[in-house]
Amino acid sequence: MYIVIFMKINKVFSFVILLLSFNFSFYAVPRADQDLILPKHWVYDAMISLELEMGRTTFSDQAPVSIVELKTYLDEIDFDRLSSVGKIQYQRIMDYISEKNWSVNYGLLSLGIEPTVNPEFYLKPNSDTPWIYDYTKRKPLIEMPIKLNVGNYLSVYMGLEASQNYKARNRNDNYFNQVFGIDYFDPALVHENYLSAGYTWDNNVGFNLKLGVGTQSIGHSMMPSIITSEYLTDAPYFNLRVFSPIFNYNCNITQLSRKTHLYTHRIETILFKKIQFSFMEGVLPYGNFDLRMINPFSIYHGYGIFNEISNECSSFFGIKVNVTPIKYLRLYFLYAQNEHTMSSEEDKSIPEGSGFQLGLESYIPSKKGYFHIGCEFYYANPYLFIKDNPNISFTKVFTEMVSGSGPYYQWLGSPLGPDSMAFQFAFGYEQPERWSIDFAYNFAALGEFSKDNIFRKVNWRPNSFEYDESGWVYPSSDPSNPYNDGAKYKAPHGIVEYQNSFCIKTSFKPTDFLTINFQPGYKIINNYGNQSGEFRHGPEFVLGCEVYLTKLKQNAKSPDFLFSDGK
């Protein structure tokens, strides 16, 4: 069955690539207002650099955002006050917004593609060390996103791609992002898709409604966000966003499994153009979809869901603060919490679940580019995102359509998970649209509850949601439970794994349609796998390029020769 599917998909992609090689194009239209800019896109870094030049902050530190919302924040940038490189960066973003894809267009309706080819080569001589260039950073061999737009009011996106499956991306003997073979090809084909609709008034107040499957992130940080990060992949979500230059409201539902939905709402405001404050409340019940949680101004905790479903429910709240005290400098703070014991509560065995990120970042313009420097500290206590059982912990469990894959586990926030401390320092230089080089050092101290250790220990399964209850790490009424003193644990606890990672990221763009990337790195691990005395170390090398086929020379043709009667 998989062989047949693979052969058919391979033929489709081969045919499409053949057409593209002939510079095939009916028409060209720019990006629509409701198109989304997905997480990890370079636009978000570029926006931060412009905001720091202005000595101000906006709401561009979350993803995905719509094109029209991004325009709202661009309007807050005074172009005339920017440095020469700042003006180049600004124009770079505007060029991206107005960039045209290959499409068939008729009136308000357009159907287009935006293909890229991204060959990557990997080398890691020591197979015992995990990758620095992990699964979220690797690109599909071929990306063929299909977009359907109805004017500037509605966008539908299907991120069609030929990529390696999750299992293959984590293999140590994987040297090329090739997809030719059942063990490598990802039959899912689409990992980012959405419907995005909205409207914006003249005063830059607007709303956006999203329904999709993919990644989301809250907070622009060096390490993955502790609140919600791009390491939670393929998660179905619903999002309602009301935005303006000084106030935002966000309502979100993220499905972690077929029985668990994380309901959150968030309010954000900007004070004096320099301080951004955001507060988020959420709840994660184990059971059926609950219509009460869609109420935009309800207080979830007040519904008493904990009593209704026998404590099969978890609460959540987060805080995000951005401060730009002076030009070129940004301070930020992210906080996440899923459990807090009041001093008046009798049960002192319930452990706290909380963590935070604290960082600073600076972009300093020079004559031709930006110097960038940043450092960040991450701390998560042993029970962040961990609750009475895996099913109400803030984690996704899944398998793939590939024989022998999984189960895999992904935290809502950073892949470090709970019971961990980390520090990252980075500096570099960039000439926008030319070249860049960055050096990064990362240190992590990982306790026994970190990463996905606890879920593998109890063999939590996505088909039945069953697990080995005797091995679960949360305090219980059973006096023989070895974790009943968990409220006293401090992160990182137990046998601690220590990681030191070094990497250099380089990028060179010789032409508009080609970017070449090279990333060497080295990782040193003590007490690997939380096993005393286990030592791992070794280098890795990554070489890749991105070919943007829509930027090749085109001879756009009117679609009239296909639809002469307008039908």
JODAFEN-V434680 format. One record per residue. N is the residue number from 1. PSI is psi in radians with two decimals (* if undefined). NEAR is the number of other ideal C-beta (glycine too) atoms within 10 Angstrom. Layout:
n: {N;N}
psi: {PSI;PSI}
near: {NEAR;NEAR}
//
This chain:
n: {1;2;3;4;5;6;7;8;9;10;11;12;13;14;15;16;17;18;19;20;21;22;23;24;25;26;27;28;29;30;31;32;33;34;35;36;37;38;39;40;41;42;43;44;45;46;47;48;49;50;51;52;53;54;55;56;57;58;59;60;61;62;63;64;65;66;67;68;69;70;71;72;73;74;75;76;77;78;79;80;81;82;83;84;85;86;87;88;89;90;91;92;93;94;95;96;97;98;99;100;101;102;103;104;105;106;107;108;109;110;111;112;113;114;115;116;117;118;119;120;121;122;123;124;125;126;127;128;129;130;131;132;133;134;135;136;137;138;139;140;141;142;143;144;145;146;147;148;149;150;151;152;153;154;155;156;157;158;159;160;161;162;163;164;165;166;167;168;169;170;171;172;173;174;175;176;177;178;179;180;181;182;183;184;185;186;187;188;189;190;191;192;193;194;195;196;197;198;199;200;201;202;203;204;205;206;207;208;209;210;211;212;213;214;215;216;217;218;219;220;221;222;223;224;225;226;227;228;229;230;231;232;233;234;235;236;237;238;239;240;241;242;243;244;245;246;247;248;249;250;251;252;253;254;255;256;257;258;259;260;261;262;263;264;265;266;267;268;269;270;271;272;273;274;275;276;277;278;279;280;281;282;283;284;285;286;287;288;289;290;291;292;293;294;295;296;297;298;299;300;301;302;303;304;305;306;307;308;309;310;311;312;313;314;315;316;317;318;319;320;321;322;323;324;325;326;327;328;329;330;331;332;333;334;335;336;337;338;339;340;341;342;343;344;345;346;347;348;349;350;351;352;353;354;355;356;357;358;359;360;361;362;363;364;365;366;367;368;369;370;371;372;373;374;375;376;377;378;379;380;381;382;383;384;385;386;387;388;389;390;391;392;393;394;395;396;397;398;399;400;401;402;403;404;405;406;407;408;409;410;411;412;413;414;415;416;417;418;419;420;421;422;423;424;425;426;427;428;429;430;431;432;433;434;435;436;437;438;439;440;441;442;443;444;445;446;447;448;449;450;451;452;453;454;455;456;457;458;459;460;461;462;463;464;465;466;467;468;469;470;471;472;473;474;475;476;477;478;479;480;481;482;483;484;485;486;487;488;489;490;491;492;493;494;495;496;497;498;499;500;501;502;503;504;505;506;507;508;509;510;511;512;513;514;515;516;517;518;519;520;521;522;523;524;525;526;527;528;529;530;531;532;533;534;535;536;537;538;539;540;541;542;543;544;545;546;547;548;549;550;551;552;553;554;555;556;557;558;559;560;561;562;563;564;565;566;567}
psi: {-0.84;-0.60;-0.76;-0.81;-0.80;-0.75;-0.71;-0.82;-0.71;-0.69;-0.71;-0.87;-0.66;-0.71;-0.75;-0.80;-0.64;-0.77;-0.76;-0.56;-0.35;0.28;0.77;2.15;2.22;-0.79;2.91;2.25;2.59;3.02;2.53;2.76;-0.59;0.02;2.53;2.54;1.96;2.76;2.68;0.07;2.56;-0.39;-0.65;-0.72;-0.72;-0.70;-0.71;-0.73;-0.68;-0.73;-0.69;-0.57;-0.61;-0.23;0.63;3.11;2.72;-2.89;0.50;0.14;0.65;2.75;2.62;2.65;2.72;2.78;-0.75;-0.59;-0.70;-0.70;-0.63;-0.74;-0.54;-0.58;-0.35;-0.12;2.17;1.80;-0.71;-0.41;-0.13;2.68;3.03;-0.72;-0.54;-0.67;-0.64;-0.76;-0.75;-0.82;-0.56;-0.76;-0.75;-0.66;-0.65;-0.75;-0.72;0.02;2.41;2.48;-3.13;2.15;2.83;2.23;2.36;1.87;-2.28;-0.31;2.31;2.53;2.05;2.95;2.70;1.29;2.57;2.66;2.24;1.22;2.37;2.52;2.35;2.55;2.17;1.67;-0.65;1.89;-0.13;-0.23;2.42;2.77;2.46;-0.77;1.42;-2.94;-0.52;-0.36;-0.38;2.48;2.63;2.64;-0.74;2.28;2.27;1.06;2.37;2.25;2.32;2.12;2.41;1.62;-2.44;0.42;-0.47;2.34;2.36;2.27;2.32;1.94;1.13;2.33;2.68;1.84;2.93;2.61;2.96;-0.71;-0.77;-0.65;-0.43;0.03;2.48;-0.38;0.45;1.97;-0.17;2.46;0.72;2.73;0.28;1.52;2.57;-0.59;-0.22;-0.67;2.41;1.85;-0.11;-0.62;-0.61;2.22;-0.21;2.05;2.65;2.81;2.19;2.21;2.64;-3.09;2.55;2.33;3.03;-0.43;0.31;0.43;2.28;3.12;2.73;2.35;2.18;2.43;2.04;-3.05;2.27;-2.48;2.67;2.72;2.56;2.04;2.29;1.78;2.85;-0.87;2.81;2.47;2.43;-0.31;-1.07;2.26;2.96;-0.10;-0.12;1.77;2.78;0.60;2.12;2.46;2.71;2.36;2.26;2.18;2.20;2.13;2.72;3.03;-0.38;-0.21;2.38;2.58;2.40;2.17;2.23;2.45;2.10;2.19;2.05;-0.52;3.11;-0.18;-0.04;2.27;2.26;1.99;2.20;2.64;2.64;2.37;2.49;2.54;2.74;2.26;2.25;0.41;-0.06;-0.28;2.14;2.25;2.36;2.37;2.33;2.36;2.51;2.92;2.50;1.59;2.64;1.86;-2.71;2.83;2.35;1.96;-0.43;-0.48;-0.16;-0.31;2.04;-0.45;0.47;2.87;1.88;-0.73;-0.49;-0.22;-0.26;0.58;-0.49;-0.64;-0.53;-0.63;0.62;0.82;0.27;0.99;2.51;2.54;2.85;2.47;2.71;2.72;2.40;2.22;2.27;2.29;2.28;1.50;-0.61;2.94;2.51;0.10;2.31;2.29;2.42;2.69;2.21;2.35;2.36;2.48;2.37;0.00;2.34;2.21;2.06;2.65;-0.43;-0.25;2.44;-0.64;1.81;0.07;-0.24;2.11;2.59;2.56;1.77;2.85;2.91;2.83;2.42;2.21;2.93;2.65;2.50;2.34;2.09;2.03;2.48;-2.87;-0.70;-0.16;-2.93;2.33;2.33;2.33;2.52;2.70;2.68;2.50;2.39;2.33;2.31;2.17;2.97;-0.33;0.33;2.24;0.04;2.28;-2.85;-0.54;2.88;-0.55;-0.37;0.28;2.77;1.23;2.61;2.37;2.39;2.87;3.06;2.96;0.78;2.32;2.27;0.21;2.53;-3.04;2.69;2.71;2.39;2.20;2.75;-0.71;-2.30;2.49;-0.25;-0.55;-2.75;-3.12;0.83;2.71;2.53;2.70;2.44;2.40;2.39;2.55;2.72;-3.05;2.49;2.33;1.86;2.32;0.22;-1.28;2.86;2.70;2.36;2.41;2.38;2.39;2.33;2.31;2.39;2.37;1.99;2.04;-3.09;-0.25;0.06;3.07;-2.36;0.44;-0.80;-0.53;-0.62;-0.59;-0.64;0.02;0.96;2.24;2.44;-0.34;-0.65;-0.23;0.40;2.74;2.89;1.73;-0.54;-0.37;0.01;2.55;0.17;2.53;2.62;-3.13;-0.19;2.03;-0.32;-0.06;2.09;-0.14;0.25;-0.32;0.40;-0.46;-0.30;-0.12;2.50;2.44;2.49;2.48;2.89;-2.65;2.02;2.29;2.27;2.21;2.37;2.15;2.38;2.37;2.67;2.15;2.14;2.57;2.39;2.30;1.60;-0.50;3.00;-0.55;0.05;2.29;2.30;2.28;2.45;2.27;1.71;2.63;2.88;2.35;2.38;2.23;2.19;2.47;0.82;2.35;0.39;0.60;2.10;2.28;-0.13;2.13;2.31;2.51;2.77;2.81;2.95;2.70;2.38;2.25;2.23;2.91;2.70;2.15;1.96;1.75;-0.47;-0.27;-0.05;2.78;2.22;2.61;1.53;2.41;2.54;2.52;0.06;-0.53;-0.28;-0.63;1.12;-0.47;0.07;0.23;*}
near: {6;13;9;8;14;17;10;9;17;14;10;14;18;12;10;17;15;10;14;19;10;7;12;14;22;18;21;17;17;16;21;22;24;28;23;23;22;21;21;13;14;16;18;20;17;21;23;21;23;26;22;24;24;19;16;19;25;25;25;25;25;24;22;24;25;27;22;21;28;23;16;21;19;17;11;19;19;11;12;5;11;19;15;11;20;22;16;18;26;20;14;14;20;13;11;17;17;10;14;17;23;22;24;16;17;14;8;12;13;22;18;23;22;21;22;20;18;20;15;23;14;21;13;23;10;12;10;14;22;16;19;21;21;12;17;16;16;21;19;21;22;23;21;22;19;18;20;16;26;15;13;18;14;18;25;18;24;16;22;22;23;24;24;25;21;20;20;23;20;16;16;16;8;20;12;15;22;16;21;12;11;13;16;21;24;22;14;14;19;17;17;21;18;21;14;25;16;22;14;20;9;5;9;17;15;19;17;24;17;23;16;21;16;23;22;23;23;25;26;21;25;19;19;21;27;28;30;32;24;18;20;25;18;17;20;15;20;16;19;18;21;16;24;19;16;16;13;19;16;21;19;20;20;22;16;23;15;9;15;23;22;23;24;23;22;21;15;20;14;21;11;8;16;16;16;24;15;23;15;21;17;26;23;26;24;21;15;9;12;17;7;11;20;14;13;10;8;15;10;22;13;7;17;8;22;15;9;13;14;8;14;19;22;26;19;22;20;24;15;25;17;26;16;24;10;10;14;18;16;24;14;23;16;28;19;29;18;25;19;12;15;5;5;5;9;6;8;10;17;17;23;17;25;20;29;19;26;16;21;15;24;18;25;17;22;12;8;13;19;26;14;20;15;20;16;20;14;26;18;29;25;29;27;31;26;29;25;17;19;22;21;22;29;26;23;22;23;17;15;18;13;19;9;8;16;14;16;19;21;19;27;28;29;27;20;24;29;31;30;27;20;21;17;19;14;18;15;18;16;23;16;21;14;13;16;20;15;17;14;19;14;21;14;22;20;27;25;19;28;29;23;17;20;25;23;12;15;17;11;24;15;16;8;7;16;13;19;10;11;10;13;22;23;19;19;15;7;11;6;7;16;11;19;15;11;21;17;11;21;9;21;26;16;16;15;20;24;14;22;14;19;15;20;14;19;15;18;14;17;11;10;11;15;14;20;14;19;16;21;17;21;15;21;15;21;16;19;17;13;19;10;8;8;14;11;18;14;16;16;22;14;21;14;21;17;18;16;18;23;19;14;15;6;15;6;13;13;10;15;12;8;11;13;8;5;7;5}
//
